[in-house]
Amino acid sequence: MKPSLIAIDLDGTLLTRSGVTRADREAIAAAIAAGVEVVIATGRSWSESLEALEAIEASGPMIAAGGALLHDAATGEILDRSVVHPEVASMVASTLRRHGHVVHLLQDARKAGCDYWMIGDDPVSEATRWWFERHAVDARWVERLDDVPTLEHTVRVGTTAVGSMLTDVVEEIRLELGDRVLLQAWEAVVESEATGDRIHLLEAFDPTVDKWTMLEAIARRRGFGVESIAAIGDGLNDVGMVGNAGIGIAMRNADPRVVAVADRRTGPPGVGVGDAIRALLEHD
C-alpha cells in the first residue's frame, strides 16, 4: 500500500556534501505528484535546513530540532513547539559552563528574536563558526546565563566538543536531572571541513521530544493512521520514527540502533532516499 506520508531525515540520509542529489529530488517530486505528503524531519533548526528545503521545494510542515519544533517548511512559521523547562535549561547550561563548554541555547526564534543564544567566552570549535556562517544562523553571544533575556522559549540546550570530551558531563547531567531531561550525545555526521576534527554533540530536550511525536500529531490532523507513515533515517534521533512508522527504512550507513528497529534497508546518501521512495511507490 502506498504511504500517505514519507518522513525523511537530512544529515546522513537526504543530504550529501554537495546537497540533495538529482535522483533524490526527482523521487521526492514523484511521491508528491502521486499524492504522498513528504515531511522533512531533522535535528537541524529551520534556518539550518534551508539548503534541503529549497532544493526539494518543500511545503507543508517540517519537523526541526529533533522533534522540538514544527514549522511551515516554506516560511519558517512555528506551528508547534516543545520547550525545555526553564529550571532544567538553567541546570544543564550551568553544568556545561562549569565544565568550560560554550552553551548553544536554541530558542523559538519567533519569540526570542534569534535562533541561538551562545553563552560563554571560551573558544568554540572552528566547525561551529563555520556551520553558523554557512547557514546564516542568527546567533547572539553573551558571557553569562543571566545575560539571556528569558529561558522560557528554549527548545534545546546543547554544546559541541572535539573528541570525547563530553562523556563526563553527560553522565553528570543524567545523575542530576534523571527523567526530567532527554539527553542525546553523538559524533556529528558532518565532519569539520575547517579543521578536520571529529566533532561531538550534546543536546538536551524536554523528555517528550521525539520526531515520532510530531509525526503522530500530523497524522491525527490529516485523518490517517500511523501505519500509513513511512520513515527514512540513519541516526539516534531517528529511532522513534523508524521504529514506529508503518514502514521504517534504515540507510546503509545507519546506526545499529536504527537498523535494529527498521523494516527494510536502503542505499547510502545520494541514492538511498530515491531508491526507497521508488520502492514504496511501486508497491501501490
Contacts in CASP RR format, 6 or more apart in sequence:
PFRMAT RR
TARGET T0000
AUTHOR 0000-0000-0000
METHOD contacts of the structure
MODEL  1
MKPSLIAIDLDGTLLTRSGVTRADREAIAAAIAAGVEVVIATGRSWSESL
EALEAIEASGPMIAAGGALLHDAATGEILDRSVVHPEVASMVASTLRRHG
HVVHLLQDARKAGCDYWMIGDDPVSEATRWWFERHAVDARWVERLDDVPT
LEHTVRVGTTAVGSMLTDVVEEIRLELGDRVLLQAWEAVVESEATGDRIH
LLEAFDPTVDKWTMLEAIARRRGFGVESIAAIGDGLNDVGMVGNAGIGIA
MRNADPRVVAVADRRTGPPGVGVGDAIRALLEHD
1 228 0 8 1.000
1 283 0 8 1.000
1 284 0 8 1.000
2 34 0 8 1.000
2 36 0 8 1.000
2 280 0 8 1.000
2 281 0 8 1.000
2 283 0 8 1.000
2 284 0 8 1.000
3 36 0 8 1.000
3 228 0 8 1.000
3 229 0 8 1.000
3 230 0 8 1.000
3 246 0 8 1.000
3 247 0 8 1.000
3 280 0 8 1.000
4 36 0 8 1.000
4 37 0 8 1.000
4 219 0 8 1.000
4 222 0 8 1.000
4 224 0 8 1.000
4 225 0 8 1.000
4 228 0 8 1.000
4 229 0 8 1.000
5 36 0 8 1.000
5 37 0 8 1.000
5 38 0 8 1.000
5 39 0 8 1.000
5 215 0 8 1.000
5 218 0 8 1.000
5 219 0 8 1.000
5 222 0 8 1.000
5 224 0 8 1.000
5 228 0 8 1.000
5 229 0 8 1.000
5 230 0 8 1.000
6 31 0 8 1.000
6 36 0 8 1.000
6 37 0 8 1.000
6 38 0 8 1.000
6 39 0 8 1.000
6 229 0 8 1.000
6 230 0 8 1.000
6 231 0 8 1.000
6 232 0 8 1.000
6 277 0 8 1.000
6 280 0 8 1.000
7 39 0 8 1.000
7 40 0 8 1.000
7 41 0 8 1.000
7 63 0 8 1.000
7 211 0 8 1.000
7 215 0 8 1.000
7 229 0 8 1.000
7 230 0 8 1.000
7 231 0 8 1.000
7 232 0 8 1.000
7 241 0 8 1.000
7 245 0 8 1.000
8 14 0 8 1.000
8 28 0 8 1.000
8 38 0 8 1.000
8 39 0 8 1.000
8 40 0 8 1.000
8 41 0 8 1.000
8 231 0 8 1.000
8 232 0 8 1.000
8 233 0 8 1.000
8 273 0 8 1.000
9 40 0 8 1.000
9 41 0 8 1.000
9 42 0 8 1.000
9 232 0 8 1.000
9 233 0 8 1.000
9 234 0 8 1.000
9 235 0 8 1.000
9 238 0 8 1.000
10 40 0 8 1.000
10 42 0 8 1.000
10 43 0 8 1.000
10 44 0 8 1.000
10 49 0 8 1.000
10 52 0 8 1.000
11 42 0 8 1.000
11 43 0 8 1.000
11 44 0 8 1.000
11 189 0 8 1.000
11 190 0 8 1.000
11 234 0 8 1.000
12 189 0 8 1.000
12 233 0 8 1.000
12 234 0 8 1.000
12 235 0 8 1.000
12 251 0 8 1.000
12 253 0 8 1.000
12 269 0 8 1.000
13 232 0 8 1.000
13 233 0 8 1.000
13 234 0 8 1.000
13 238 0 8 1.000
13 251 0 8 1.000
13 269 0 8 1.000
13 273 0 8 1.000
14 20 0 8 1.000
14 24 0 8 1.000
14 40 0 8 1.000
14 52 0 8 1.000
14 232 0 8 1.000
14 269 0 8 1.000
14 270 0 8 1.000
14 273 0 8 1.000
15 51 0 8 1.000
15 52 0 8 1.000
15 269 0 8 1.000
16 269 0 8 1.000
16 270 0 8 1.000
19 51 0 8 1.000
19 52 0 8 1.000
19 55 0 8 1.000
20 51 0 8 1.000
20 52 0 8 1.000
20 55 0 8 1.000
20 56 0 8 1.000
20 270 0 8 1.000
21 270 0 8 1.000
21 271 0 8 1.000
23 270 0 8 1.000
23 271 0 8 1.000
23 274 0 8 1.000
24 270 0 8 1.000
24 271 0 8 1.000
24 272 0 8 1.000
24 273 0 8 1.000
24 274 0 8 1.000
25 55 0 8 1.000
25 56 0 8 1.000
26 274 0 8 1.000
27 273 0 8 1.000
27 274 0 8 1.000
27 275 0 8 1.000
27 277 0 8 1.000
27 278 0 8 1.000
28 38 0 8 1.000
28 56 0 8 1.000
28 273 0 8 1.000
28 274 0 8 1.000
28 277 0 8 1.000
29 56 0 8 1.000
30 277 0 8 1.000
30 278 0 8 1.000
30 281 0 8 1.000
31 38 0 8 1.000
31 277 0 8 1.000
31 280 0 8 1.000
31 281 0 8 1.000
32 38 0 8 1.000
34 281 0 8 1.000
34 284 0 8 1.000
36 280 0 8 1.000
36 281 0 8 1.000
37 60 0 8 1.000
37 222 0 8 1.000
38 56 0 8 1.000
38 58 0 8 1.000
39 60 0 8 1.000
39 61 0 8 1.000
39 62 0 8 1.000
39 63 0 8 1.000
39 215 0 8 1.000
39 218 0 8 1.000
40 49 0 8 1.000
40 52 0 8 1.000
40 53 0 8 1.000
40 56 0 8 1.000
40 58 0 8 1.000
40 62 0 8 1.000
40 63 0 8 1.000
40 73 0 8 1.000
41 62 0 8 1.000
41 63 0 8 1.000
41 66 0 8 1.000
41 67 0 8 1.000
41 211 0 8 1.000
41 214 0 8 1.000
41 215 0 8 1.000
41 231 0 8 1.000
41 238 0 8 1.000
41 241 0 8 1.000
42 49 0 8 1.000
42 52 0 8 1.000
42 62 0 8 1.000
42 63 0 8 1.000
42 64 0 8 1.000
42 66 0 8 1.000
43 64 0 8 1.000
43 65 0 8 1.000
43 66 0 8 1.000
43 67 0 8 1.000
43 237 0 8 1.000
44 64 0 8 1.000
44 65 0 8 1.000
45 64 0 8 1.000
45 65 0 8 1.000
45 69 0 8 1.000
45 106 0 8 1.000
45 109 0 8 1.000
45 115 0 8 1.000
45 137 0 8 1.000
46 53 0 8 1.000
46 62 0 8 1.000
46 64 0 8 1.000
46 69 0 8 1.000
46 71 0 8 1.000
46 73 0 8 1.000
46 76 0 8 1.000
46 109 0 8 1.000
47 109 0 8 1.000
47 115 0 8 1.000
47 135 0 8 1.000
47 136 0 8 1.000
47 137 0 8 1.000
47 138 0 8 1.000
48 131 0 8 1.000
48 135 0 8 1.000
48 137 0 8 1.000
49 62 0 8 1.000
49 64 0 8 1.000
50 135 0 8 1.000
51 135 0 8 1.000
52 58 0 8 1.000
53 62 0 8 1.000
53 73 0 8 1.000
53 74 0 8 1.000
58 73 0 8 1.000
58 74 0 8 1.000
59 73 0 8 1.000
59 74 0 8 1.000
60 72 0 8 1.000
60 73 0 8 1.000
60 74 0 8 1.000
61 70 0 8 1.000
61 71 0 8 1.000
61 72 0 8 1.000
61 73 0 8 1.000
61 79 0 8 1.000
61 214 0 8 1.000
61 218 0 8 1.000
62 70 0 8 1.000
62 71 0 8 1.000
62 72 0 8 1.000
62 73 0 8 1.000
63 69 0 8 1.000
63 70 0 8 1.000
63 71 0 8 1.000
63 211 0 8 1.000
63 214 0 8 1.000
63 215 0 8 1.000
64 70 0 8 1.000
64 71 0 8 1.000
65 106 0 8 1.000
65 155 0 8 1.000
65 156 0 8 1.000
65 205 0 8 1.000
65 209 0 8 1.000
66 205 0 8 1.000
66 209 0 8 1.000
66 210 0 8 1.000
66 211 0 8 1.000
66 237 0 8 1.000
67 82 0 8 1.000
67 209 0 8 1.000
67 210 0 8 1.000
67 211 0 8 1.000
67 213 0 8 1.000
67 214 0 8 1.000
67 237 0 8 1.000
68 81 0 8 1.000
68 82 0 8 1.000
68 83 0 8 1.000
68 106 0 8 1.000
68 155 0 8 1.000
68 156 0 8 1.000
68 205 0 8 1.000
68 206 0 8 1.000
68 209 0 8 1.000
69 78 0 8 1.000
69 80 0 8 1.000
69 81 0 8 1.000
69 82 0 8 1.000
69 108 0 8 1.000
69 155 0 8 1.000
70 78 0 8 1.000
70 79 0 8 1.000
70 80 0 8 1.000
70 81 0 8 1.000
70 214 0 8 1.000
70 217 0 8 1.000
70 218 0 8 1.000
71 77 0 8 1.000
71 78 0 8 1.000
71 79 0 8 1.000
72 79 0 8 1.000
77 110 0 8 1.000
78 108 0 8 1.000
78 109 0 8 1.000
78 110 0 8 1.000
80 214 0 8 1.000
80 217 0 8 1.000
81 108 0 8 1.000
81 155 0 8 1.000
82 155 0 8 1.000
82 205 0 8 1.000
82 206 0 8 1.000
82 208 0 8 1.000
82 209 0 8 1.000
82 213 0 8 1.000
83 108 0 8 1.000
83 152 0 8 1.000
83 153 0 8 1.000
83 154 0 8 1.000
83 155 0 8 1.000
83 206 0 8 1.000
84 92 0 8 1.000
84 151 0 8 1.000
84 154 0 8 1.000
84 155 0 8 1.000
84 156 0 8 1.000
84 157 0 8 1.000
84 181 0 8 1.000
84 204 0 8 1.000
84 205 0 8 1.000
84 206 0 8 1.000
85 180 0 8 1.000
85 206 0 8 1.000
86 150 0 8 1.000
86 151 0 8 1.000
86 152 0 8 1.000
86 154 0 8 1.000
88 177 0 8 1.000
88 180 0 8 1.000
88 181 0 8 1.000
88 204 0 8 1.000
88 206 0 8 1.000
89 105 0 8 1.000
89 151 0 8 1.000
89 154 0 8 1.000
89 157 0 8 1.000
89 204 0 8 1.000
90 145 0 8 1.000
90 151 0 8 1.000
91 173 0 8 1.000
91 176 0 8 1.000
91 177 0 8 1.000
92 157 0 8 1.000
92 158 0 8 1.000
92 173 0 8 1.000
92 177 0 8 1.000
92 181 0 8 1.000
92 204 0 8 1.000
93 103 0 8 1.000
93 105 0 8 1.000
93 119 0 8 1.000
93 145 0 8 1.000
93 157 0 8 1.000
94 145 0 8 1.000
95 169 0 8 1.000
95 172 0 8 1.000
95 173 0 8 1.000
95 176 0 8 1.000
96 102 0 8 1.000
96 103 0 8 1.000
96 157 0 8 1.000
96 158 0 8 1.000
96 159 0 8 1.000
96 169 0 8 1.000
96 202 0 8 1.000
97 103 0 8 1.000
97 119 0 8 1.000
97 120 0 8 1.000
97 145 0 8 1.000
99 168 0 8 1.000
99 169 0 8 1.000
99 172 0 8 1.000
100 122 0 8 1.000
101 122 0 8 1.000
101 159 0 8 1.000
101 161 0 8 1.000
101 166 0 8 1.000
101 169 0 8 1.000
102 118 0 8 1.000
102 119 0 8 1.000
102 120 0 8 1.000
102 122 0 8 1.000
102 124 0 8 1.000
102 128 0 8 1.000
102 159 0 8 1.000
103 117 0 8 1.000
103 118 0 8 1.000
103 119 0 8 1.000
103 120 0 8 1.000
103 145 0 8 1.000
103 157 0 8 1.000
103 158 0 8 1.000
103 159 0 8 1.000
104 116 0 8 1.000
104 118 0 8 1.000
104 128 0 8 1.000
104 156 0 8 1.000
104 157 0 8 1.000
104 158 0 8 1.000
104 159 0 8 1.000
104 160 0 8 1.000
105 116 0 8 1.000
105 117 0 8 1.000
105 118 0 8 1.000
105 119 0 8 1.000
105 148 0 8 1.000
105 151 0 8 1.000
105 154 0 8 1.000
105 156 0 8 1.000
105 157 0 8 1.000
105 158 0 8 1.000
106 115 0 8 1.000
106 116 0 8 1.000
106 154 0 8 1.000
106 155 0 8 1.000
106 156 0 8 1.000
106 157 0 8 1.000
106 158 0 8 1.000
107 113 0 8 1.000
107 114 0 8 1.000
107 115 0 8 1.000
107 116 0 8 1.000
107 117 0 8 1.000
107 153 0 8 1.000
107 154 0 8 1.000
107 155 0 8 1.000
108 153 0 8 1.000
108 155 0 8 1.000
109 115 0 8 1.000
109 138 0 8 1.000
111 152 0 8 1.000
111 153 0 8 1.000
112 149 0 8 1.000
112 150 0 8 1.000
112 153 0 8 1.000
113 138 0 8 1.000
114 138 0 8 1.000
114 139 0 8 1.000
114 140 0 8 1.000
115 137 0 8 1.000
115 138 0 8 1.000
115 139 0 8 1.000
116 132 0 8 1.000
116 137 0 8 1.000
116 138 0 8 1.000
116 139 0 8 1.000
116 140 0 8 1.000
117 139 0 8 1.000
117 140 0 8 1.000
117 141 0 8 1.000
117 142 0 8 1.000
117 148 0 8 1.000
118 124 0 8 1.000
118 139 0 8 1.000
118 140 0 8 1.000
118 141 0 8 1.000
118 142 0 8 1.000
119 142 0 8 1.000
119 143 0 8 1.000
119 144 0 8 1.000
119 145 0 8 1.000
119 147 0 8 1.000
119 148 0 8 1.000
120 141 0 8 1.000
120 142 0 8 1.000
120 143 0 8 1.000
120 144 0 8 1.000
121 143 0 8 1.000
124 160 0 8 1.000
125 160 0 8 1.000
125 161 0 8 1.000
125 162 0 8 1.000
125 192 0 8 1.000
125 195 0 8 1.000
125 197 0 8 1.000
125 199 0 8 1.000
126 192 0 8 1.000
126 194 0 8 1.000
126 195 0 8 1.000
126 197 0 8 1.000
127 160 0 8 1.000
127 188 0 8 1.000
127 190 0 8 1.000
127 191 0 8 1.000
127 192 0 8 1.000
127 193 0 8 1.000
127 194 0 8 1.000
127 195 0 8 1.000
127 196 0 8 1.000
127 197 0 8 1.000
127 199 0 8 1.000
128 160 0 8 1.000
128 199 0 8 1.000
129 194 0 8 1.000
130 192 0 8 1.000
130 193 0 8 1.000
130 194 0 8 1.000
131 137 0 8 1.000
131 190 0 8 1.000
132 139 0 8 1.000
142 148 0 8 1.000
155 205 0 8 1.000
156 203 0 8 1.000
156 204 0 8 1.000
156 205 0 8 1.000
157 203 0 8 1.000
157 204 0 8 1.000
158 201 0 8 1.000
158 202 0 8 1.000
158 203 0 8 1.000
158 204 0 8 1.000
159 166 0 8 1.000
159 201 0 8 1.000
159 202 0 8 1.000
160 188 0 8 1.000
160 199 0 8 1.000
160 200 0 8 1.000
160 201 0 8 1.000
160 202 0 8 1.000
161 199 0 8 1.000
161 200 0 8 1.000
161 202 0 8 1.000
162 197 0 8 1.000
162 198 0 8 1.000
162 199 0 8 1.000
162 200 0 8 1.000
163 197 0 8 1.000
163 198 0 8 1.000
163 199 0 8 1.000
163 200 0 8 1.000
164 200 0 8 1.000
165 200 0 8 1.000
166 185 0 8 1.000
166 200 0 8 1.000
166 201 0 8 1.000
166 202 0 8 1.000
169 202 0 8 1.000
170 183 0 8 1.000
170 185 0 8 1.000
170 202 0 8 1.000
173 181 0 8 1.000
173 183 0 8 1.000
173 204 0 8 1.000
174 183 0 8 1.000
179 207 0 8 1.000
180 207 0 8 1.000
181 204 0 8 1.000
181 205 0 8 1.000
181 206 0 8 1.000
181 207 0 8 1.000
182 204 0 8 1.000
182 205 0 8 1.000
182 206 0 8 1.000
182 207 0 8 1.000
182 208 0 8 1.000
182 209 0 8 1.000
183 202 0 8 1.000
183 203 0 8 1.000
183 204 0 8 1.000
184 201 0 8 1.000
184 202 0 8 1.000
184 203 0 8 1.000
184 205 0 8 1.000
184 236 0 8 1.000
184 237 0 8 1.000
185 200 0 8 1.000
185 201 0 8 1.000
185 202 0 8 1.000
185 203 0 8 1.000
186 200 0 8 1.000
186 201 0 8 1.000
186 235 0 8 1.000
186 236 0 8 1.000
187 198 0 8 1.000
187 199 0 8 1.000
187 200 0 8 1.000
187 201 0 8 1.000
188 198 0 8 1.000
188 199 0 8 1.000
188 200 0 8 1.000
188 201 0 8 1.000
189 234 0 8 1.000
190 199 0 8 1.000
191 197 0 8 1.000
191 198 0 8 1.000
191 199 0 8 1.000
192 198 0 8 1.000
192 199 0 8 1.000
210 237 0 8 1.000
210 240 0 8 1.000
210 241 0 8 1.000
211 231 0 8 1.000
211 237 0 8 1.000
211 238 0 8 1.000
211 240 0 8 1.000
211 241 0 8 1.000
212 231 0 8 1.000
212 240 0 8 1.000
212 241 0 8 1.000
212 243 0 8 1.000
212 244 0 8 1.000
212 245 0 8 1.000
215 226 0 8 1.000
215 229 0 8 1.000
215 231 0 8 1.000
215 241 0 8 1.000
215 245 0 8 1.000
216 226 0 8 1.000
216 244 0 8 1.000
219 225 0 8 1.000
219 226 0 8 1.000
219 228 0 8 1.000
219 229 0 8 1.000
226 244 0 8 1.000
226 245 0 8 1.000
226 246 0 8 1.000
227 246 0 8 1.000
228 246 0 8 1.000
229 241 0 8 1.000
229 245 0 8 1.000
229 246 0 8 1.000
229 247 0 8 1.000
230 245 0 8 1.000
230 246 0 8 1.000
230 247 0 8 1.000
230 248 0 8 1.000
230 249 0 8 1.000
230 276 0 8 1.000
230 280 0 8 1.000
231 238 0 8 1.000
231 241 0 8 1.000
231 242 0 8 1.000
231 243 0 8 1.000
231 244 0 8 1.000
231 245 0 8 1.000
231 246 0 8 1.000
231 247 0 8 1.000
231 248 0 8 1.000
231 249 0 8 1.000
232 242 0 8 1.000
232 248 0 8 1.000
232 249 0 8 1.000
232 251 0 8 1.000
232 266 0 8 1.000
232 272 0 8 1.000
232 273 0 8 1.000
232 276 0 8 1.000
233 241 0 8 1.000
233 242 0 8 1.000
233 249 0 8 1.000
233 250 0 8 1.000
233 251 0 8 1.000
233 254 0 8 1.000
233 258 0 8 1.000
234 250 0 8 1.000
234 251 0 8 1.000
234 253 0 8 1.000
234 254 0 8 1.000
234 255 0 8 1.000
234 258 0 8 1.000
235 254 0 8 1.000
235 255 0 8 1.000
235 257 0 8 1.000
235 258 0 8 1.000
236 255 0 8 1.000
236 257 0 8 1.000
236 258 0 8 1.000
238 254 0 8 1.000
238 258 0 8 1.000
239 255 0 8 1.000
239 257 0 8 1.000
239 258 0 8 1.000
239 261 0 8 1.000
240 261 0 8 1.000
241 248 0 8 1.000
242 248 0 8 1.000
242 249 0 8 1.000
242 250 0 8 1.000
242 258 0 8 1.000
242 261 0 8 1.000
242 262 0 8 1.000
243 261 0 8 1.000
243 262 0 8 1.000
246 263 0 8 1.000
247 263 0 8 1.000
247 264 0 8 1.000
247 280 0 8 1.000
248 261 0 8 1.000
248 262 0 8 1.000
248 263 0 8 1.000
248 264 0 8 1.000
249 262 0 8 1.000
249 263 0 8 1.000
249 264 0 8 1.000
249 265 0 8 1.000
249 266 0 8 1.000
249 276 0 8 1.000
250 258 0 8 1.000
250 259 0 8 1.000
250 262 0 8 1.000
250 264 0 8 1.000
250 265 0 8 1.000
250 266 0 8 1.000
251 258 0 8 1.000
251 265 0 8 1.000
251 266 0 8 1.000
251 267 0 8 1.000
251 268 0 8 1.000
251 269 0 8 1.000
251 272 0 8 1.000
252 265 0 8 1.000
252 266 0 8 1.000
252 267 0 8 1.000
252 268 0 8 1.000
252 272 0 8 1.000
253 268 0 8 1.000
253 269 0 8 1.000
254 262 0 8 1.000
254 265 0 8 1.000
259 265 0 8 1.000
264 276 0 8 1.000
266 272 0 8 1.000
266 273 0 8 1.000
266 274 0 8 1.000
266 275 0 8 1.000
266 276 0 8 1.000
266 279 0 8 1.000
267 275 0 8 1.000
267 276 0 8 1.000
END
